[in-house]
């Protein structure tokens, strides 16, 4: 969630929550659908977290980054999506100023963490394809975990600094029924660069490079397949195919992420030019958070190992002795 400057002082004096214009049946249906979205987000990402943590075969540098992304998505589903959905349905913030402050802290932090997780995944895929020997020898699970923890800590400090020292919740008194954070122009630009422009540039540039490298690998694999090869060449071909497949799947994840993020990013970039109603801004925020719901379905669709893990978790086989050693990649 990008923290942007919003001029709401003229709304405070006469603001009141509008009356609902929907029927009770539609109102109930909206809450049921919202609860289903939250449940899918929480449970789907929890399955990813359990899978990567439990099965030792999945303890790879790339999967540690996937775990970090699933953790941020899980927290979005648990702590951010429920108040946003209620805010959209009620067209009014009903939780008060204290929870509004917490909402902006956790929402801003988890959104920027998700963006940087995807950027780190892009870096990981780029290194694995462009510098495979360096990647195999230098990038380990331990290194990935150190980078992830450092990333969470640094971004946490940044968000605390931004909100505590530059943020203001619609003046000294929050508008009744509203929950918006204002920052001065300088910090608004800084936040836009740190939260969106820099990480999105990294994601787009590196995945463009990954796409070109994957095409070269595909050509090399076809050439290897056209000749009789020793076993070492067969191993190389299989390794290249695996890396290309991983890059392709994570490329889909990045593409969906960008599709969910760009509408709100464009609004943040052109907020002074594009004047939108508050309700539309809420929906753009919700589209960003819906990415956390979609990610587990991407894993389930493209990763056979994730489907096997789901089966083992649901059937409670993970509680058996040595279940962490089960081969889920075959």
N, C-alpha and C positions, 0 to 999 in steps of 0.2 A: 504494500500500500504506500504510494508515494505521498509524502506529507507536503501539501501544496498550500499556497496562500489563498484563503477564502475570505471575502469581505462580507460578513454576515451581521454587522452591527445594526444595519437598518431593519433586520428581521426580528430582532429580539423584543422590541417594544410591543409589537402587536401579534407576536406568534402564538398560536395555539394549535394543538393537534387536531387535524381535520377528522370529521366523522367518517366512518367506513361506509363505502357506497356499494359493498358487495353483500350478497345474501348470506345467511348463516351457513348454508350448505357449502358454498364456495369458500367461505372463510375457514371452515373445518378442513376442507379438501386441501387448501393451501398449507395449513399446518401439518397435515398428514404427509404431503409431498415433501415439505421441508424436513420433517423428521426422517423420512426415508433417505433423503440426500445426505443428511448428517450421518446416519447410521452406515450408509454405504461407504462414505469417506473414512470414517473411523475404523470400521471393520476391515475394509480393503487394505488400508495402509498398515493396520495391525498385523494382517497376514504376511505382508512383505517383511515387516520388522521381525516377526517370529521366525520366518523362513531363513533370512540372512543370518540372524543371531544363532539359531539352533543348529543348522546343518553346516558342518565344517567344510564341506566341499564348496560352499558358497562364500567362504572367507577369502575374497580376492579384493585387490585395491578398488576395482570398479564397483563391486557390490557394496563396499563401504560407503561410497558416494551415493549409491542408490539407497542405502539404509538411511543416510543423513537426509536425503530428500523425502523419504517415506516418513521419517520422524517429524519433519516440519509440516508435511501434509496431514499427518495424524493430529498434530496440535492445532492446525487450522480447523480441521473438522470438529475437534473437541471444544475449542475456546473461541473461535472467531466466527465460524459460519452460523451457529445458533443465534447470537445477537444480531448479526447482519440480516438474517432471514426474518426474524421478528421485527426488526426495524423496517424492512421492506413491506411486510404484511400490514403492520400497524400504521405505516407512514409517519412514525413518531418514535423518538428515542425515549424509552420508558424506564431505563435502568439508573438514571441519576448521574451526577458528575463524577463520583469516585470510580464507578465502573466504566464510565466514558474514558477516563484517564488510562485505566488498565487496558481497555479495548484498543486504544491507539498504540500503547506500548507493545502489546502482544501482536496486534495486527501488522504494524509496521515492521517489527522484528522478524516475524515469520515470513512475510512477503519478501523482504530483502534477502533472508536466508535461502529461500527457494530459488530466487534469481541467481544467487552466487553458487548454490549447489549445482544448478544446471550449467553454469559457466565452468565449474570445476570438472563436471562430466565431459564437457566439450574439450577441455585441456587434456583430460585423461585419454579420450579417444584419439585425439590428435597425436599425442606422444606415442601411444601404442601402435599406431599405423605408420607414422613418419619416422620414428626412432625406436624400432622394436627391440633392438639389443640393449639400448640404454634403458628402456622401459622395464625389460625383464630383470636387468641387473640392479637397477637403482630404485624403482618404484615398488614398494612393499605395502603390506597391510598396515604395518606400523607407521610408515610414512604417511599413508592416506589418513589414518586416524589422527595423527598430529596436525595435518593440514586442516582437517574437518573441525577439530576442537579449537584450533587457532581462529578459524573462520567464524565460528559461532561466538567466540569471546570478543574478537575485534568488532564484529558487526553489532553485538550487544552493547558494547561500550559506545559505539557511534550513535545508536538509536537513543540510548539514555542521555547522551550529551545533547543530541538534537532536540529532544522533547523537553528535557529538564531545563536547559539553559536558553533555548530559543523559542520554544513552543508556548502558545497561549490559547486556552480553550474558550474561543469566542468572547474574549474579554475577561474581566475579572469575575463575571458571573455568567455561567453557561446559559444560552437561550433555552427556555423551557421546551422540551421535546426535541432538541437538537444536540448533536455531538460531533463537532468539527474542530479540528486543530488548525491554528494559523501560525505561520512562521514568517519572518521578514523576508524581503525579496532576495537578499544575498544568500541566505540559507536555503531558500526555496530552490534557487538555481543549483547550489552545491548538492542538495539532496537529489535533484533530478539527475545530475551527472553521476553521482555515486550509486544511486539506487537502480537507475535504468540505462542511461546512455553508455557508460563504461562496460558493465557486464553484458549488455545486449550486443555491443560492438564485438566483444570477445567471442560470444556465442556464434554470431553470424559469420565472422571472419574465419574462425577455426573450423566450423562445420562446412564452410565452402571449401576449405583446404581438405578436410576429411573426405568430402565427396569426390574431389579430383583424385586423391590418393586411392580411394576405393575403386575408382574406374581403372586406374593403372594396375591395381592388384587383380581385377577381374580379367584384364587382358593377359597378364602374366599367367594366371591360372589356366586360361584357355590354351596358351602356348604350351604349358607343361602337360596338359591333358592330350595334346596332339602327338606326344612322343612317348616312347617307352622310357620310364624313369626309374632310377634307383629308389630305395626306400626313403632316403633322406629327402628327396624331392617330393615324394608323396606326403611326408610329414609337413614339409614347408607349405605345400598346397593346402593341406587340411588346416594348418594354423592360419594361413591367410584367409581362408573361407570363414573361419570362426571369428577372426577380427572384423571382417567385412560385415558379417551378420550382426555382431554386437554394435558396430557403428550404425548399421541400418536401423536397428530397433531403437537405439538411443536417439537417432536422427528423427524418428517419428515422434518420440517423446518431446524432443526440443521443438519440433514443428508445432505440435499441439500446444505446448507451453507458450510459444510466441503468439499463436492465434488467440489464446485467452488473454495474454498480457497486453498486446499491442493496442487494442481499443482504448484501454485506460491510460496507456503510455502516451498515445496521441493526444488524448484529452489533457493530460498533465503538461505536455509540451506546448499545446496551443490553447491552454485554458483561458488566456486573455482574449483570444479571438473567437473561440467557440463557446458560446454561452448556453449551457444545458440546464434543464430543470434538476432539482435535487434528486427526484425519483430516478432519473436516468443515470445520474452519477452513482447512486446506490446499486443499480443494476450492473453498471460497468465494474464496480468493485466486486460484485458477486460473480461475474464471469471470471475474474482473476482467481477467485477462491475455488470455483468449480474445477479448475485444473487439478486440484488436490483430489477430487472425486474421480477424475478421468484416468489418472496415472495408473492405479492398480488394474484397470481394465486393459490398458496397453500391455502391461506385463503379462496378464492372463492370456491375451490374444497372441503375443509373439514369443513368449518364453515357455517352452514345455516344462522346464524345471519348476516354474512357479505353479503350474497346474498340478504337478506331482506333489509339491509341498502342501498345497491347499488340501489335497486328498489325504495326505498323511496327518495334517493338523486336525481336519474335521473328524477323521476316524480315530483320533486320539492315539495314533501309533507313535507320536513323538514322545509319549511317556514310557515307551518300552526301553529296555536296556540297550545302550549303544545305538539308539535311533539317530543320534547326531552323525553317525558314520554311514548312514544309508546313502547309496549312490543316487542322487536326484538328477544328475546330468546325462545319464545314459538314455 
